[in-house]
Amino acid sequence: MTTVLLALGLITWLGSILCYILKDLDVGAGRKMIGVLVLNIFLPALVFRVIYTSEMGSEFYQIPLTILLSTVACLGVAILVFRAFKLQPQEKGALILASAFGNVTYLGLPVLQGLFPTLALQVAKVAITM
């Protein structure tokens, strides 16, 4: 954990220093390019690698089924809750979708590992592939 935090701190420090050294550096364009690379190249490559190197076990079917049932339950509860509010249809739709679909790759992964502590590695592998 310390190594990860130190690496993030070093990257942040390096980025701050580069802004002062390279005054013509377009930070917004760089940030956008990094985001495009991560979403279109690195994350799919990670998913492919995890799927390719993983052994198929029962958790490969149990976890997606749990995710599906949880999503359907969250959709149902969100529809019932937001029906009581007087909102524009677009606002209701956005709130319902935001309530039902979690960010399992980044935020929900620790929650999944907390729910399935004995299967932490398997949960991580399957959750990343979803």
C-alpha positions in Angstrom: 0.0 0.0 0.0 2.8 2.4 0.8 4.5 1.7 -2.5 1.3 2.5 -4.4 0.8 5.8 -2.4 4.4 6.8 -2.9 4.1 6.1 -6.7 1.0 8.2 -6.9 2.7 11.0 -4.9 5.7 10.8 -7.2 3.5 11.0 -10.3 1.6 14.0 -8.8 4.8 15.8 -7.9 6.3 15.2 -11.3 3.2 16.5 -13.0 3.3 19.6 -10.9 7.0 20.2 -11.6 6.4 19.7 -15.3 3.8 22.5 -15.4 6.4 24.9 -14.1 9.2 23.7 -16.3 7.2 23.3 -19.5 5.0 26.4 -19.4 3.6 25.7 -22.9 2.4 22.3 -21.9 -1.3 21.8 -22.6 -2.4 19.9 -19.5 -6.0 19.5 -20.6 -5.0 17.9 -23.9 -2.6 15.6 -22.1 -5.2 14.6 -19.6 -7.7 13.9 -22.4 -5.2 11.8 -24.2 -4.3 9.7 -21.1 -8.0 9.1 -20.5 -8.5 8.0 -24.1 -5.5 5.6 -23.8 -6.7 4.1 -20.5 -10.3 3.6 -21.6 -9.6 2.4 -25.2 -6.3 0.5 -24.9 -5.1 -0.3 -21.3 -8.4 -1.3 -19.7 -9.5 -3.6 -22.5 -6.0 -5.1 -22.5 -6.2 -5.7 -18.8 -9.7 -7.3 -19.2 -8.4 -9.5 -22.0 -5.3 -10.6 -20.0 -7.4 -11.4 -16.9 -9.9 -13.5 -19.0 -7.1 -15.3 -20.9 -5.2 -16.2 -17.8 -8.1 -17.0 -15.4 -9.3 -20.5 -14.7 -13.1 -20.9 -15.1 -14.7 -21.8 -11.8 -18.2 -21.6 -10.4 -17.5 -18.0 -9.3 -17.3 -17.1 -13.0 -21.1 -17.6 -13.2 -22.1 -16.8 -9.6 -20.7 -13.3 -9.5 -22.2 -12.0 -12.8 -25.6 -13.5 -11.7 -25.3 -11.7 -8.4 -24.4 -8.5 -10.2 -27.4 -8.9 -12.5 -29.8 -9.6 -9.7 -28.4 -6.6 -7.7 -28.7 -4.3 -10.7 -32.3 -5.4 -11.3 -33.2 -4.9 -7.6 -31.5 -1.5 -7.6 -33.4 -0.5 -10.7 -36.7 -1.5 -9.1 -36.1 0.3 -5.9 -34.9 3.4 -7.7 -38.0 3.5 -9.9 -40.2 3.2 -6.8 -38.3 5.9 -4.9 -37.9 8.4 -7.7 -41.6 8.0 -8.7 -42.5 10.0 -5.5 -40.4 13.0 -6.6 -41.6 15.6 -9.1 -38.7 15.8 -11.5 -38.3 16.1 -15.2 -38.3 12.7 -17.0 -34.7 13.2 -18.0 -33.7 13.8 -14.4 -35.5 10.8 -13.2 -34.0 8.6 -15.8 -30.5 9.8 -15.0 -31.0 9.3 -11.3 -32.5 5.8 -11.8 -29.5 4.7 -14.0 -27.0 6.2 -11.6 -28.6 4.3 -8.7 -28.6 1.0 -10.5 -25.2 0.8 -12.2 -22.1 0.8 -9.9 -18.6 1.5 -10.9 -17.4 -2.0 -10.1 -14.0 -1.6 -11.7 -12.9 1.3 -9.5 -15.2 2.0 -6.6 -17.2 -1.2 -6.2 -14.3 -3.6 -6.3 -13.4 -3.0 -2.6 -17.0 -3.5 -1.7 -17.1 -6.8 -3.6 -13.9 -7.9 -1.9 -15.4 -6.9 1.4 -18.5 -9.0 0.7 -16.5 -12.0 -0.5 -13.3 -11.9 1.6 -12.4 -15.6 1.1 -12.8 -15.2 -2.7 -11.0 -11.8 -3.0 -8.8 -12.8 -6.0 -11.6 -14.5 -7.9 -14.0 -11.6 -7.3 -11.4 -9.2 -8.5 -10.8 -11.2 -11.7 -14.5 -11.7 -12.5 -15.4 -8.1 -11.6 -12.7 -6.7 -13.8 -14.0 -8.7 -16.7 -17.5 -7.4 -16.3 
